[in-house]
């Protein structure tokens, strides 16, 4: 994806300063090593309600991520935390995003996600689901294997097999992949098939959804996202598929 986006040239994605912040603002959430992860958080729900950690794509915590997190919080009646894995950095071009993600400490990112899950439980959430997109999808799967504070996983079009052995997954897991995804070994149909087979080995409660007409990044219904899909020659984003996926997410979190 990085190569394809670089070759296509990146149009500027929406930026944090132009987005309405998630109600609740920025919170410094403590990690196990004594440091903190800055995270966008929503107001608390009633004690015992659900908690959701939403994990970013490679652009950073931009408008789309925060808007999606707000929509999920509202739809699920959940408290939400969005860890800023890039510590304030936002990418405006594909080459810049590639450079930032190349320097990501994946182990540290998993700790960020786990710290948010612990924090949500400390706020009174009964169970915590991690929802991730692309890079965040891979981290969601990794957090499901490695973090005892994560109770369920939702991964959209992303899998890094080196990050965690998902055949050992013990958490309820929901996955969403487009059959026309071109990201070989990460989220294309072959990777999705392999991921599903590994998860089936684990015996975890599993829902694996395929979207026959969709490619990579099909949940990005923003103007910029639609423009980028067209620039990369990907299938057009379909509102009906976004709505179907969100309905599945909401029902999964409720269960």
C-alpha positions as CSV (number, residue, x, y, z in Angstrom):
1,X,0.0,0.0,0.0
2,X,2.8,2.4,0.9
3,X,4.4,1.9,-2.6
4,X,1.1,2.3,-4.4
5,X,0.1,5.4,-2.5
6,X,3.6,6.9,-3.0
7,X,3.4,6.3,-6.8
8,X,-0.1,7.7,-6.9
9,X,0.8,10.8,-4.9
10,X,-1.0,11.6,-1.7
11,X,-3.7,14.3,-1.5
12,X,-3.9,15.8,1.9
13,X,-6.1,13.9,4.3
14,X,-8.3,15.7,6.8
15,X,-6.3,16.9,9.8
16,X,-7.0,17.0,13.5
17,X,-7.2,20.7,13.7
18,X,-10.2,20.8,11.3
19,X,-12.1,18.0,13.1
20,X,-14.5,18.2,16.0
21,X,-12.6,16.5,18.9
22,X,-14.2,13.5,20.4
23,X,-16.2,14.8,23.3
24,X,-14.0,14.3,26.4
25,X,-10.8,15.6,24.8
26,X,-7.2,14.4,25.1
27,X,-6.2,12.3,28.1
28,X,-2.8,11.1,29.3
29,X,-3.2,7.4,29.9
30,X,-0.6,5.7,32.0
31,X,1.4,2.7,30.5
32,X,2.9,-0.1,32.4
33,X,6.4,1.4,32.1
34,X,5.5,4.6,33.8
35,X,5.2,6.7,30.6
36,X,1.9,7.9,29.1
37,X,0.1,7.6,25.9
38,X,-1.9,10.6,24.8
39,X,-5.4,9.4,23.8
40,X,-8.6,11.0,22.6
41,X,-11.4,9.9,24.9
42,X,-15.2,10.1,25.1
43,X,-17.2,10.8,28.2
44,X,-17.8,7.9,30.6
45,X,-20.8,5.7,30.1
46,X,-22.8,4.2,33.0
47,X,-20.7,1.8,35.1
48,X,-20.7,-1.6,33.5
49,X,-21.1,-0.3,30.0
50,X,-18.8,-1.2,27.1
51,X,-15.4,0.2,26.3
52,X,-13.8,0.4,22.9
53,X,-10.2,1.2,21.8
54,X,-10.1,2.5,18.2
55,X,-6.7,2.1,16.5
56,X,-5.6,4.4,13.7
57,X,-4.5,3.8,10.2
58,X,-1.0,4.9,9.0
59,X,-1.9,8.6,8.6
60,X,-2.2,9.2,12.3
61,X,-5.1,10.2,14.4
62,X,-6.8,12.4,11.8
63,X,-10.4,13.5,11.2
64,X,-11.5,10.2,9.8
65,X,-10.3,8.2,12.8
66,X,-11.8,10.5,15.3
67,X,-15.1,10.7,13.4
68,X,-15.3,6.9,13.2
69,X,-14.5,6.6,16.9
70,X,-17.3,9.0,17.7
71,X,-19.7,7.2,15.5
72,X,-18.8,3.8,17.1
73,X,-19.1,5.4,20.6
74,X,-22.6,6.7,19.8
75,X,-23.8,3.5,18.0
76,X,-22.6,1.2,20.8
77,X,-23.3,3.4,23.8
78,X,-19.6,2.9,24.7
79,X,-16.7,4.8,26.2
80,X,-14.0,5.1,23.6
81,X,-10.3,5.7,23.7
82,X,-8.1,6.4,20.6
83,X,-4.4,6.1,21.4
84,X,-2.2,8.5,19.5
85,X,0.5,6.0,18.4
86,X,2.4,8.7,16.5
87,X,2.4,11.2,19.5
88,X,0.9,14.0,17.6
89,X,2.4,13.5,14.2
90,X,0.1,13.5,11.2
91,X,1.0,12.5,7.7
92,X,-0.2,14.6,4.7
93,X,1.5,12.6,1.9
94,X,2.0,8.9,1.5
95,X,5.8,9.1,1.6
96,X,5.5,10.9,4.9
97,X,3.1,8.3,6.3
98,X,5.5,5.6,5.1
99,X,8.4,7.2,6.9
100,X,6.5,7.6,10.2
101,X,5.1,4.1,10.2
102,X,8.5,2.6,9.4
103,X,9.7,4.1,12.7
104,X,6.8,2.7,14.7
105,X,7.7,0.6,17.7
106,X,5.1,-2.1,17.2
107,X,5.7,-3.6,20.6
108,X,5.2,-0.1,22.1
109,X,2.1,0.4,20.1
110,X,0.7,-2.8,21.5
111,X,1.4,-1.5,25.0
112,X,-0.4,1.7,24.1
113,X,-3.5,-0.2,23.1
114,X,-3.3,-2.4,26.2
115,X,-2.9,0.7,28.4
116,X,-6.1,2.2,26.9
117,X,-8.0,-1.1,27.6
118,X,-6.8,-1.0,31.2
119,X,-7.8,2.6,31.5
120,X,-11.3,2.0,30.2
121,X,-11.8,-0.8,32.7
122,X,-10.6,1.5,35.5
123,X,-13.3,4.0,34.3
124,X,-15.9,1.3,34.9
125,X,-16.3,-0.4,31.6
126,X,-17.2,-4.1,32.0
127,X,-15.5,-5.4,28.8
128,X,-13.3,-3.8,26.2
129,X,-13.2,-4.4,22.4
130,X,-10.3,-3.2,20.2
131,X,-11.3,-2.0,16.8
132,X,-8.6,-1.3,14.3
133,X,-8.3,-0.4,10.6
134,X,-5.4,-1.4,8.3
135,X,-2.3,-1.0,10.5
136,X,-4.7,-0.7,13.4
137,X,-6.4,-4.0,12.4
138,X,-3.1,-5.8,12.7
139,X,-2.5,-4.2,16.1
140,X,-6.1,-5.1,17.2
141,X,-5.3,-8.8,16.5
142,X,-2.0,-8.5,18.2
143,X,-3.6,-6.9,21.3
144,X,-6.2,-9.7,21.4
145,X,-3.4,-12.2,21.7
146,X,-1.1,-10.3,24.1
147,X,-3.3,-8.2,26.3
148,X,-5.3,-9.7,29.2
149,X,-7.3,-6.4,29.4
150,X,-8.7,-6.9,25.9
151,X,-11.9,-8.9,25.8
152,X,-12.8,-8.9,22.1
153,X,-11.2,-7.9,18.7
154,X,-12.5,-6.3,15.5
155,X,-10.0,-6.1,12.7
156,X,-10.6,-4.4,9.4
157,X,-8.3,-5.3,6.4
158,X,-5.0,-5.8,8.2
159,X,-2.9,-8.7,9.5
160,X,0.7,-8.8,10.6
161,X,1.5,-12.5,11.2
162,X,4.8,-11.6,12.8
163,X,3.1,-9.5,15.5
164,X,1.2,-12.4,17.2
165,X,0.3,-16.0,16.7
166,X,-3.4,-15.7,16.1
167,X,-3.9,-19.5,16.2
168,X,-3.7,-18.9,20.0
169,X,-6.4,-16.3,20.0
170,X,-8.9,-16.8,22.9
171,X,-11.0,-13.7,22.5
172,X,-14.2,-13.3,20.4
173,X,-13.0,-12.0,17.1
174,X,-14.7,-10.3,14.1
175,X,-12.9,-9.6,10.8
176,X,-13.8,-7.5,7.8
177,X,-11.9,-7.9,4.4
178,X,-12.6,-6.9,0.9
179,X,-12.3,-9.6,-1.8
180,X,-10.7,-7.1,-4.2
181,X,-8.1,-5.9,-1.7
182,X,-4.7,-5.7,-3.5
183,X,-2.4,-5.7,-0.5
184,X,-0.5,-8.9,-0.9
185,X,0.2,-10.8,2.3
186,X,-1.4,-8.2,4.5
187,X,-5.1,-7.9,3.5
188,X,-5.7,-9.4,0.1
189,X,-8.0,-12.4,-0.4
190,X,-5.1,-14.8,0.1
191,X,-4.1,-13.1,3.4
192,X,-7.7,-13.1,4.5
193,X,-8.1,-16.8,3.8
194,X,-4.9,-17.6,5.7
195,X,-5.9,-15.4,8.7
196,X,-9.3,-17.1,8.8
197,X,-7.7,-20.5,8.8
198,X,-5.4,-19.6,11.7
199,X,-8.2,-18.1,13.7
200,X,-10.3,-21.2,13.2
201,X,-7.4,-23.3,14.6
202,X,-7.7,-21.2,17.8
203,X,-11.3,-22.2,18.4
204,X,-12.1,-18.6,19.4
205,X,-15.7,-17.3,18.7
206,X,-15.2,-16.0,15.2
207,X,-17.2,-13.9,12.7
208,X,-15.3,-13.4,9.4
209,X,-17.0,-11.1,6.9
210,X,-16.0,-10.7,3.2
211,X,-17.1,-7.8,1.0
212,X,-17.1,-9.1,-2.6
213,X,-17.1,-5.7,-4.3
214,X,-14.7,-3.9,-2.0
215,X,-11.0,-3.3,-1.8
216,X,-8.6,-2.0,0.8
217,X,-9.7,0.9,2.9
218,X,-13.4,0.5,2.1
219,X,-14.6,2.0,5.4
220,X,-13.2,5.4,4.6
221,X,-16.3,7.2,3.3
222,X,-14.7,10.7,3.6
223,X,-14.3,12.8,0.5
224,X,-10.5,12.3,0.8
225,X,-10.9,8.6,1.2
226,X,-13.1,8.3,-1.9
227,X,-10.6,10.4,-3.9
228,X,-7.7,8.2,-2.8
229,X,-9.6,5.0,-3.7
230,X,-10.2,6.3,-7.2
231,X,-6.6,7.5,-7.6
232,X,-5.3,4.0,-6.7
233,X,-7.7,2.3,-9.0
234,X,-9.6,0.6,-6.2
235,X,-13.3,-0.1,-6.2
236,X,-15.5,2.8,-5.2
237,X,-16.4,3.0,-1.5
238,X,-20.1,1.9,-1.1
239,X,-22.1,3.5,1.7
240,X,-24.3,0.4,2.0
241,X,-21.2,-1.7,2.8
242,X,-20.0,0.8,5.4
243,X,-23.5,0.7,7.0
244,X,-23.5,-3.1,6.9
245,X,-20.1,-3.3,8.6
246,X,-21.1,-0.7,11.3
247,X,-24.2,-2.7,12.0
248,X,-22.1,-5.8,12.5
249,X,-19.7,-4.0,14.7
250,X,-22.5,-2.7,16.9
251,X,-24.2,-6.1,17.2
252,X,-20.9,-7.7,18.1
253,X,-20.0,-5.2,20.8
254,X,-23.5,-5.6,22.3
255,X,-23.1,-9.4,22.4
